[in-house]
Amino acid sequence: MTIVKEVGFFCVIFELKTLRLWNRIMIMKRRAFTIIAVTTLIFNAIPTVAQDAKTVNLEITGAFARASPKMVSAGAGFMTIRSLGDSDRLIGFSSPACTQPELHTHVHDNGMMRMRQVDAVDIPAGGVTKLEPGGFHLMFIGLTGKLVEGETVDVTLTFEKAGMVSITLPIKKSGAMN
Ligand SMILES: [Cu+2]
């Protein structure tokens, strides 16, 4: 009888301890979730200023600018813009790095590659548009300072539907292709 009683007693103690431990784990779990939730909130509240940017409909990745060689007062910026649904159009940009921001493309002209200003760059619905060397690019005309490799340049893109999207372009070496 005594043995049964004692075993029963130990079981109760054990169960109580397990319960307490379980409660503690649950509290810790809840705390962890709260921390994650708060962190997520904070990160989402910070305006999108990064190399990559995302809106409800657009995803911008791999953005970069090229370092400006000596005596050159213009620079170029590149990126990949993906539509996650609707079509959109990049209709312009602004940057503290230059006084005359323009959207450009390259055209073949008698065997020569020439740059030409465009009004907009289309992003087809569900498609991908690349701003890349030899194609569409952001043109920084009238640089306010040199574009130095290793530094960054802030750009605010303007889309017809998505509106303004801020992005920071890392500056890579002058002939960088991606
Ligand atoms: Cu250009």
Residues whose N, C-alpha, C, O or C-beta is under 5 A from the ligand:
A	BS01	CU	H104 M115 M139
